[in-house]
């Protein structure tokens, strides 16, 4: 009969530092490690060893490593979870003379920061942890229910990710969303971006943390400023906006490429192919060259800028301010119009697509504005359409999805559907990895895969795999266990 031993450690520092736990359980030849933010369920990994003695030795080594880093024995539940920063924003009535031509408005019920618009759907995520998808015409399609408030929604090609206040980043690209990244307990997420499977996180302390496709920490930088609300990434650099301006770092190690002070702290960021746009607390959006950091243009608003976006190539630049107004500028900085958001409060995030400007606001609305030249001209003359209000009740009958949190949550299949790909979970150097079994793929490459459902020896069926530039595969579509 095997015996079970459990060691629970915590590391908690004053002044906003680390606040996390580490638990090691040994049951016979199996060692389970659970870790994460104090007060959260955390993430679990399990390893098997040839003998009980080897399992106990491996556990003792892990415990020793953590103790040397400052962890100490604790009683679970005695220390309270650290409070998560909720962005407190003010929203004054608009000073614009005319109201924007709002086509439709969906009220989610809670302040919303997350927005993404793609070819098929509009995505909105709010502070209640709800993510809704809507058709471009405003019809509600689906709801995702996450454990905590949604800080932001970002896209990386086909994949859609939600940064959540529970310290995780969820992949919402398939019917069963899952936690793709588990952020360290001492990182208080403000904003994030993902490029080719690499996660870039900007946080409350002004740091930039970069995590690879295996959810393993790569590098971190900070020190130029605090309250980092902007991070954007491409093949050339990671662009990090904070209270001290915008700093560009090389993606493969974090070397600083340039730093540009801005007119006030950066509250939001946007990027095009050759430029990044920083919306600041000093009522201006600044366009910076990606190559040098030089300020190329300024777009002057009348109140602090909460959000910004551009049409393709930066032809038009849009901004939302703290006084419930939205602006449009020509590329050179000439203001073309200023309009009120139409009763939804201030735009906390925005995105432009096909002559439509989509806003998410302080009152939790997703707002679709007709940004065509004809519609804006008519609005300036006082002629606007009657906005269609889509009530929250419209979402009551749509499918609701919650994240997969354990291997038992994954649907099982007995055969491989045509066109699907088989992958296998293996142990390599004490870590669980996913490799491809099906023919036609490089079997030396790892597959990006949710840690919560990895089980050594298990095989899974996925709809498709796509190669990433970093030399790994990414799953597209559903994941099912092969039995």
C-alpha positions in Angstrom: 0.0 0.0 0.0 1.6 3.3 -1.1 1.8 6.2 1.3 1.1 9.8 0.4 3.1 12.8 1.6 2.3 16.5 0.8 4.5 19.6 1.2 2.8 23.0 0.8 5.0 26.2 0.4 4.2 29.8 -0.1 6.2 32.9 -1.3 4.7 36.2 -0.5 6.5 39.5 -0.6 5.3 43.0 0.5 5.0 45.9 -1.9 3.3 44.0 -4.8 6.0 41.3 -5.2 5.5 37.6 -5.5 2.4 36.0 -4.0 2.3 32.4 -5.0 2.3 28.8 -3.7 4.1 25.5 -4.6 2.7 22.1 -3.5 4.5 18.8 -3.9 2.6 15.5 -3.4 4.3 12.1 -3.5 2.1 9.1 -3.9 4.2 5.9 -4.4 6.1 6.4 -7.6 4.1 9.5 -8.7 5.0 13.1 -8.0 2.4 15.8 -8.5 3.3 19.5 -8.4 0.6 22.2 -8.1 1.6 25.8 -8.3 0.1 29.3 -9.0 -1.3 32.4 -7.3 -2.2 32.1 -3.7 -6.0 31.6 -3.5 -6.3 30.1 -7.0 -6.6 26.4 -8.0 -3.3 26.7 -9.9 -1.8 24.4 -12.4 -0.7 20.7 -11.9 1.9 18.6 -13.5 2.5 14.9 -12.8 5.6 12.7 -13.3 6.1 9.0 -12.7 9.4 7.4 -11.6 10.9 3.9 -11.6 10.8 3.5 -7.8 9.4 5.1 -4.7 12.9 6.2 -3.7 13.5 8.0 -7.0 10.1 9.7 -6.7 10.9 10.9 -3.1 14.4 12.1 -4.2 12.9 14.1 -7.1 10.3 15.7 -4.8 13.0 16.6 -2.2 15.0 18.3 -5.0 12.1 20.4 -6.1 11.3 21.4 -2.6 14.9 22.3 -1.9 15.0 24.5 -5.0 12.0 26.5 -3.9 13.1 26.9 -0.3 16.4 28.4 -1.6 14.3 30.9 -3.6 12.5 32.0 -0.5 9.5 29.7 -0.3 8.5 28.6 3.2 6.1 26.0 4.7 2.6 27.4 5.2 -0.9 26.4 5.9 -3.1 26.6 2.9 -5.9 29.1 3.2 -4.4 31.3 5.9 -3.0 33.9 3.6 -5.6 35.8 1.5 -5.3 36.0 -2.3 -3.7 39.2 -3.6 -6.2 41.7 -5.0 -6.3 42.0 -8.8 -5.9 45.4 -10.2 -9.1 46.6 -11.8 -8.6 49.6 -14.1 -10.6 52.4 -12.6 -11.5 54.9 -15.3 -13.6 58.0 -15.3 -16.0 58.8 -18.1 -17.4 62.3 -18.6 -20.2 63.4 -21.0 -19.1 64.2 -24.5 -18.3 67.8 -25.5 -18.9 66.9 -29.2 -21.7 68.8 -31.0 -22.8 65.7 -32.8 -23.3 62.0 -32.0 -21.6 59.2 -33.9 -23.8 57.3 -36.4 -24.3 54.2 -34.2 -25.7 51.2 -36.2 -26.2 48.8 -33.2 -25.2 48.5 -29.6 -24.9 45.3 -27.4 -24.9 45.9 -23.7 -22.9 43.1 -21.9 -23.7 44.2 -18.4 -20.2 45.0 -17.2 -17.4 47.4 -18.2 -15.6 46.0 -21.3 -11.9 46.2 -22.3 -11.7 43.3 -24.7 -12.5 43.6 -28.4 -11.5 41.8 -31.6 -13.1 42.0 -35.0 -12.4 39.3 -37.6 -13.8 38.3 -40.9 -16.7 36.4 -39.4 -17.4 37.7 -35.9 -17.2 40.5 -33.4 -15.7 39.5 -30.0 -16.3 41.4 -26.7 -15.0 40.6 -23.2 -16.0 42.3 -20.0 -15.0 42.5 -16.4 -17.6 39.9 -15.4 -15.6 37.3 -17.3 -18.1 37.0 -20.2 -16.9 36.9 -23.8 -19.6 37.2 -26.4 -19.3 36.7 -30.2 -21.7 38.5 -32.5 -22.2 38.6 -36.3 -21.2 41.9 -38.0 -24.9 42.7 -38.0 -25.2 42.4 -34.2 -26.7 39.0 -33.9 -25.4 37.2 -30.7 -23.7 33.9 -31.7 -22.1 32.4 -28.6 -20.9 33.1 -25.0 -17.7 32.0 -23.3 -17.8 32.1 -19.5 -14.3 32.6 -18.0 -13.4 32.5 -14.3 -12.6 36.2 -13.8 -12.6 39.6 -15.6 -11.3 39.8 -19.2 -8.4 42.3 -19.5 -8.1 42.1 -23.3 -8.7 40.0 -26.4 -6.0 39.5 -29.0 -5.6 37.5 -32.2 -2.6 35.6 -33.5 -3.6 34.6 -37.1 -6.5 32.2 -36.6 -6.2 31.9 -32.8 -8.1 34.2 -30.4 -6.8 34.7 -26.8 -8.4 36.3 -23.7 -6.2 37.7 -20.9 -8.0 36.9 -17.7 -7.7 38.4 -14.2 -7.2 34.8 -12.8 -3.7 35.0 -14.2 -4.3 32.8 -17.2 -4.6 33.4 -20.9 -7.3 31.3 -22.6 -7.4 30.1 -26.1 -11.0 30.6 -27.4 -10.4 29.3 -30.9 -12.3 26.0 -30.6 -15.5 24.9 -29.0 -13.7 23.9 -25.8 -11.6 26.9 -24.7 -8.6 26.1 -22.5 -5.8 27.8 -20.6 -2.9 28.2 -23.0 -0.6 30.1 -20.6 -0.4 30.4 -16.9 1.1 33.8 -15.9 3.4 33.9 -12.8 1.7 34.9 -9.6 3.7 38.1 -9.3 2.7 39.4 -12.7 -0.5 41.5 -12.6 -1.6 41.5 -16.2 -2.5 44.9 -17.7 -2.3 44.0 -21.4 -0.9 41.3 -23.7 -0.1 40.4 -27.2 0.7 37.1 -28.9 2.9 36.7 -32.0 3.6 33.3 -33.5 2.7 31.6 -30.3 5.0 33.7 -28.1 3.1 35.6 -25.3 4.1 39.1 -24.4 2.7 40.5 -21.1 2.7 44.1 -19.9 1.9 44.5 -16.2 1.1 46.9 -13.4 4.7 47.4 -12.4 5.8 48.4 -15.9 7.5 45.1 -16.7 7.4 43.2 -20.0 7.4 39.4 -19.6 7.9 37.1 -22.6 6.7 33.4 -22.4 7.2 30.8 -25.2 4.8 28.4 -26.8 5.4 25.8 -24.0 4.3 28.2 -21.4 7.8 28.6 -20.1 9.3 32.0 -19.1 11.9 33.4 -21.5 12.9 36.9 -20.4 11.6 40.0 -18.6 12.4 43.6 -18.7 11.3 46.7 -16.8 12.5 49.9 -15.2 11.6 52.6 -17.7 8.2 53.2 -16.2 5.2 51.8 -14.4 1.6 50.9 -15.4 2.3 49.3 -18.7 -0.9 49.3 -20.7 0.6 48.8 -24.1 2.3 45.8 -25.7 2.4 45.0 -29.4 4.7 42.5 -31.2 5.9 41.6 -34.7 8.8 39.7 -36.2 11.2 42.6 -35.5 10.4 43.7 -31.9 8.1 43.9 -28.9 6.8 47.4 -28.4 6.2 48.2 -24.7 4.3 51.3 -23.6 4.2 52.5 -20.0 4.3 55.7 -17.9 7.7 56.6 -19.3 6.9 56.2 -23.0 7.4 53.4 -25.5 10.4 51.0 -25.5 11.2 48.5 -28.3 12.9 45.2 -27.4 14.3 42.5 -29.6 12.0 39.5 -29.5 14.9 36.9 -29.0 16.3 38.1 -25.7 14.9 41.5 -24.8 17.8 43.8 -25.9 16.5 47.4 -25.9 16.4 48.6 -29.5 15.1 52.1 -28.8 13.2 54.2 -26.2 11.0 57.2 -26.9 9.4 59.4 -24.2 5.8 60.3 -25.0 3.6 63.2 -24.0 2.2 61.6 -20.9 1.9 58.0 -19.9 0.8 55.5 -22.5 -2.8 54.3 -21.9 -3.3 52.2 -25.1 -1.3 51.1 -28.1 -1.9 50.1 -31.7 0.4 48.9 -34.5 0.6 48.9 -38.3 3.4 47.4 -40.5 5.8 50.3 -40.0 4.5 52.3 -37.1 3.1 52.0 -33.5 0.6 54.3 -32.1 0.5 55.4 -28.5 -2.6 57.0 -26.9 -1.5 59.0 -23.9 -2.8 60.7 -20.8 -1.8 64.1 -22.2 -4.6 64.0 -24.8 -2.6 62.9 -27.8 -2.0 59.9 -30.0 1.6 59.7 -31.2 2.8 57.7 -34.3 6.3 56.3 -33.8 8.5 54.7 -36.4 9.1 51.0 -35.7 12.6 51.2 -37.1 13.9 54.1 -35.0 11.3 55.1 -32.5 11.1 58.6 -34.0 7.8 60.5 -33.5 6.3 60.8 -37.0 3.0 62.5 -36.3 0.7 63.6 -33.4 -3.1 63.4 -33.3 -4.4 66.0 -30.8 -7.5 65.2 -28.7 -9.3 67.3 -26.1 -9.1 64.8 -23.2 -6.9 61.9 -22.1 -6.9 59.1 -24.8 -8.2 55.8 -23.6 -8.0 53.9 -26.9 -6.9 54.2 -30.5 -6.9 52.3 -33.8 -6.3 52.9 -37.5 -7.7 51.9 -40.9 -5.3 49.7 -42.9 -1.9 51.3 -43.5 -2.7 54.1 -41.1 -4.8 56.0 -43.7 -7.2 57.2 -40.9 -6.4 57.3 -37.2 -9.2 57.0 -34.6 -9.1 57.8 -30.9 -11.4 57.5 -28.0 -11.1 59.9 -25.0 -12.2 60.0 -21.4 -15.1 62.4 -22.2 -17.1 59.9 -24.3 -15.9 61.2 -27.6 -14.4 59.5 -30.6 -12.1 61.2 -33.2 -11.0 60.6 -36.7 -7.7 62.1 -38.1 -6.0 62.0 -41.5 -2.7 60.3 -41.6 -0.8 63.7 -41.2 -2.6 64.6 -38.0 -5.5 66.8 -39.4 -8.6 66.3 -37.3 -11.5 65.3 -39.6 -14.2 64.9 -37.0 -15.1 64.5 -33.4 -18.4 62.8 -32.4 -20.0 61.5 -29.2 -20.1 57.8 -28.7 -23.9 57.8 -28.4 -24.5 57.2 -24.7 -22.2 54.2 -24.2 -19.6 56.1 -22.2 -15.9 56.3 -23.1 -14.3 53.9 -25.5 -11.9 51.7 -23.6 -10.8 49.8 -26.7 -11.6 50.0 -30.4 -11.0 48.4 -33.8 -11.7 49.5 -37.3 -12.9 47.2 -40.1 -14.5 47.8 -43.5 -15.7 51.3 -42.8 -17.0 50.4 -39.4 -15.5 51.5 -36.1 -16.2 49.1 -33.2 -15.9 50.4 -29.6 -16.2 48.7 -26.2 -17.1 51.2 -23.5 -17.2 52.0 -19.8 -20.8 50.9 -19.5 -20.0 47.5 -21.1 -21.4 48.1 -24.6 -20.0 46.9 -27.9 -20.9 49.7 -30.3 -20.8 49.5 -34.1 -20.3 52.9 -35.7 -20.7 53.6 -39.4 -17.4 55.3 -40.1 -18.0 55.8 -43.9 -17.5 59.3 -45.2 -21.1 59.7 -46.1 -22.4 58.6 -42.7 -20.0 60.8 -40.8 -20.8 63.9 -43.0 -24.5 63.2 -42.3 -23.8 62.9 -38.5 -22.0 66.2 -38.4 -25.2 67.8 -39.9 -27.2 66.1 -37.2 -28.6 63.2 -39.2 -27.8 59.8 -37.5 -29.5 56.4 -37.8 -31.7 55.0 -35.1 -29.3 52.7 -33.2 -30.5 49.1 -32.7 -30.2 48.1 -29.1 -29.4 44.4 -28.6 -30.3 43.5 -25.1 -28.4 41.0 -22.9 -31.4 38.7 -23.0 -30.6 38.1 -26.7 -27.7 36.0 -25.4 -29.8 33.7 -23.3 -30.4 31.0 -26.0 -26.9 30.9 -27.6 -24.4 28.2 -26.8 -22.3 28.8 -23.7 -18.7 27.4 -23.3 -16.5 27.1 -20.3 -12.8 26.3 -20.3 -11.4 22.8 -20.1 -9.6 22.4 -16.8 -8.7 18.7 -16.6 -8.0 15.7 -18.8 -11.4 14.2 -17.8 -13.1 17.2 -19.5 -11.9 16.2 -23.0 -14.2 14.2 -25.2 -13.1 10.7 -26.2 -13.1 9.1 -29.6 -12.5 5.5 -30.6 -11.3 6.2 -34.1 -9.5 8.9 -36.1 -11.8 11.0 -38.3 -10.6 11.5 -41.8 -8.3 14.4 -42.2 -7.5 14.6 -38.4 -4.0 14.4 -36.9 -2.9 12.1 -34.0 -0.5 13.5 -31.4 1.0 11.8 -28.3 2.0 13.0 -24.8 5.5 11.9 -23.9 7.9 12.5 -21.0 11.2 14.3 -21.8 13.6 15.2 -19.1 11.0 15.4 -16.5 8.6 17.5 -18.7 5.5 16.4 -20.6 5.7 17.2 -24.3 3.4 16.6 -27.2 4.7 15.1 -30.5 3.0 14.2 -33.8 2.3 10.6 -34.5 0.6 11.0 -37.9 2.7 10.9 -41.1 3.7 14.0 -43.0 5.0 16.0 -40.0 8.3 16.6 -38.3 8.2 14.4 -35.3 11.1 16.2 -33.6 8.9 19.3 -33.2 6.8 19.9 -30.1 3.1 20.7 -30.4 1.7 23.7 -28.4 -0.9 22.0 -26.2 -2.9 22.8 -23.0 -1.0 21.6 -19.9 -4.1 20.9 -18.0 -5.1 18.0 -20.2 -1.6 16.4 -20.9 -1.2 12.9 -19.6 1.9 10.9 -20.4 1.2 8.0 -22.8 -2.1 9.4 -23.9 -2.9 10.0 -27.6 -5.1 12.8 -28.9 -6.9 13.6 -32.1 -6.8 17.2 -33.3 -8.5 18.8 -36.3 -5.4 20.3 -37.8 -1.8 21.4 -37.1 -0.1 24.5 -38.4 3.7 25.1 -38.3 4.9 28.2 -36.5 8.1 30.1 -37.3 9.7 29.0 -34.0 9.9 25.4 -35.0 6.7 23.9 -33.4 3.1 23.1 -34.3 -0.1 24.8 -33.2 -3.4 23.1 -32.8 -6.3 24.4 -34.8 -9.8 23.2 -34.0 -11.0 20.6 -31.4 -9.0 18.3 -29.2 -10.3 14.8 -28.4 -8.7 11.9 -26.5 -8.1 8.7 -28.5 -9.2 5.6 -26.6 
